[in-house]
Amino acid sequence: MITQVRKQSLAATLRQIERVERVVTFGCFLVLIAVVFADVVSRESDGTGLHWARQVGVYANLIVIMFGLGLASAAGTHLRPRFADHWLPASWSGALDRLQDAGMALFCAGFAAVAIGIVYQGFMLGERSAVLGIVTWPVQAVMPLVFVVATFRHGAYALYPELRPIAVAEAATSGDAAGRGPGC
């Protein structure tokens, strides 16, 4: 009973995290579009452009990419090599999925530790963007945040494999996509 409640709570938490990731990604993508558009309009109207547009666009794109990794992982659509999928017996699939998610959690935890070190050094040095004149650590802080969330997500998938998303391509080929047949 406790395990079922814990699993439901974990599933709800993962859904909330995904919602936040979607909102942040969408908002930063809108910022990216608006900045590029404003820069083009400025270049066409007065011939100079906005000196800060490229840097803001880079920051917005960084956030879109980092949070997009989480969205791909949550949907099970992240890229991975599939050439070796049939090298081992199908009966090992469950254990291999758990091992894959546990390995991914450890990988992300390692990258989170490195990213925390980078952000900490930037904070301690007071590094600033030359173009915008703002400190860079708040933007850099997205990196450890995303890796910590990925560690949590894949750790949850390793503990409770039924929470693991089925890749869209796999679902379409196996006929599991919303109960429809293959390719639907």
Beta strands, then each sheet from edge to edge (+ up, - down):
end
